[in-house]
């Protein structure tokens, strides 16, 4: 981990400690939000390792165990909210298609990341749509790509501040001839 000084110079700050028995796919997904770094493990272990950056160094990893079904084979993509309070994981099934987005929330306690919400999108969640092939979060908005649905669709969700749940807002459908949209 490098930190930028006020003079613009980047200096080495800390190293992320490896979790016990990391898998060969450790680090295939990375996300940063607030003072949290998430490191995905795309193996059968279904883990995301979360590290908190503090003024004195790195705390962690806290590991989230992913899928609860045998057919879930890890995470396709991960993202963190800007403040580091929400972790988004698209579930990869045995068919190689994601099936829903798992939302974990850090309610304040150190090491606490319970499952908060699962987002599914009807037809977009079907085999072959690749719902969750890409994730992005900015402010209160989560964007989820389904590149093989109707030549590509990006779904947006907005966090409801009263409930902290993400609700559907919009679906942007590919109106070009570009088959890789989404």
N, C-alpha and C positions, 0 to 999 in steps of 0.2 A: 504494500500500500504506500502510495506516495502522497505527500501533502504539499499544497502550494503555499509558499510564504507570501507575505505582504509585498515583497519586492518582486514578485512574479516567478521566483525560482522554485523548482520542484525538488523536494528532498525525500529520501527514503524515510518512512515513518515506522512501519511495522510489517510483519509478514503474517499471512493468514495461516494459523496452524492447521495441519491436515486432520480430518476427523479420523476416529479409529477405523482401520481397515477400509480406506478409500477404494473405490472401484476405478477401473481404467477410464471410465467416461466422466470422472470427476472433473468439473470445470467446463463441460460442453455448453452450459448455459451460464450467463452472468447477468446480474442486475444490480443497480445501485439506486438507493433512494434515501434521502436524509442521511442519517449516520449508520445505515445498514447496507451490508453487502450480502447478496444471495448468490450461492454457487450451486448450480444444478448438477445432478448426477443422473445421466440418461440411461442408467443401467436398470436391471431388474430390481435394484434396491429401492427405487422410487423415492429418493431423498433430495431434499434441498437443504443445504447447510447455510445457516444464517450467522453472520458475524456483526457485532456492534462495534463501531469505532468510537472510542472515548478519548478524552484529552491525554490519557496516560497510555493508550495502546489499544489492543484488540481484545474483545471479549467474545468467546465462542470457540467452537461452533455450537449452536443449537440446531439440531437436526429435526426436520419435519419428515415423518414417514408418509409417503404418498398413498397410492391406491390400496383399497381394501379388498379388491377382487383379484383373483388369480390372473384374469385376462388383462389387467392394467399393467403396462410395461414401462412405467416411468413417466416423466414429463417430456412433452414436446418443446414447450417454451415456458419461460418464467419472466415475470416483470414485477417491479416494486412501485408503489405509489411514490410521488415526489418526497413526501415526508417520511417514508419508510414504515408507515403504519399498516400497509396492506401488501400482501404477497399474492400474486396471481399466477396460477399454474394451469396450463392446458394439459389434460390427461390424454396419454397415448395408450390406446388399447392394442390388443393382439393383432388387430387388422391393420395396424400402423396409422389408424385415424384417431385423432383426439375425440373425446366424448365429454364435452363440458369443460368449464373453467372452474377450478377450485379457488376460492378466495379465503385466505387466512388473515386474521387481524391480530395485531399486537395491541392489546388493550392497555398496556402500561407496565405490567409486571415483567421483570427480566426473565427471558427465556419462555415466555408465554406466547404461543402462536396457535390458538385453537382455530379449527375450521369454522368459518363465519358464514359462508354462502357457497352454493354451487350454482353456476349459471349454465343453463342449457337454452338452446335456441331452436326448438322444434325441428323443422326440415334441415336447418343448417347443421344440426348435430348428427345427421345421418351418415352412414358409411360413405366415404368417397368425397365428402365436401371439404375435408381438412379444416373443420372449424377449430380455431385456436392455433393455426399454423404460424401465426405471428400475433404478438401482444404488444401493446404500448399503453403507457399511462402518463397522463399529464394533468395536474390539478385534480379535479374531481371526476375526470373522464377516463374511461377504459375503452380502448379500441381492440376489436378481435377480428382477425381475418378468416374468411372461409373462401380460399382461392378457387375451389372447384365447384362452388355453388353458383349457378346462373352466370358462368364466365367470370366469377369473382365478386364477392360481397365483403364489405367491411361494416361490422356492427359496432355501434357506439352505445355505451352505458354511462350513466351519471350517478354518482353517489348521492343518495338522499341524506342530508345532514341530520335529519330527525331520527332515522333508523340505522344509518351507516350501511344500508344495503344498496347494491348497484342495480339500477333499473334501466330497461331498454329505452333508448332515445331515438335512434335512427339507424337505417340500413342504407349504405351507399352502394349502389349496384354499378358494375362496370358497364359503361356505355360506349366503350371503345372496342376495337378489334384486338386489343392486347390480351392474350389468353393468360398472362401471368399476373393480372391485376389481383390485388389482395394478398 
